[in-house]
Amino acid sequence: MNRAESVRPMLTHLERLAERTQSVILLIGHVTKGRGKANHRGLGSVDIVNSVPSVLYLGKAEGYEREVRIICHGKSNFAELGASQMFSLSKSSGFKWLGECDATPEDIMNYNASKSREDKSKIDEAADFLTDLLAEGDVAATEAMELANEMGISKRTLERARAAIDVKAKRVDGHWVWGM
């Protein structure tokens, strides 16, 4: 997936298959977490984006409500780029189209990059908390989770930090204990 000489023949084969079967092939990919042009942020060879006729980006963007997702047209070989479209996803009302917006693929990519940095700093904060807490020795896992919760550290973030700094869990007298 990272070498153009491998990607082009595969995509050419898929193109012929689509023509022969009169179908559309949808490729779904993930993007890197850094900043930069949206078309250059896909995992794998940039040839994947370069060789397909149309590319859409889906995600959140700064300045929109939490439930709002945006679809942006980032590339089109055969027509003008379509307008970006908003939709909402929520447990209470499900899926609902909300209309056009001015968001760009870069807005979506930059939002994801900034959220990744926020997550990283939260994990760093949780790792510092665990390092300080466990510096004197082992602590009951339930106590560590309660203290973290009081500090506003979510259980998921605490678990990610625990894995990042290699905190060990062991059973002592039927209870889980964490230690360095």
Secondary structure, DSSP 8 states (H G I E B T S, - for coil): ---HHHHHHHHHHHHHHHHHHT--------B-SS-S-GGG-BSS-THHHHHSSEEEEEE--TTS-TTEEEEEEEEESSS----EEEEEEETTTEEEEEEEE---HHHHHHHHHHHHHHHHHHHHHHHHHHHHHHTTS-EEHHHHHHHHHHTT--HHHHHHHHHHTT-EEEEETTEEEEE-
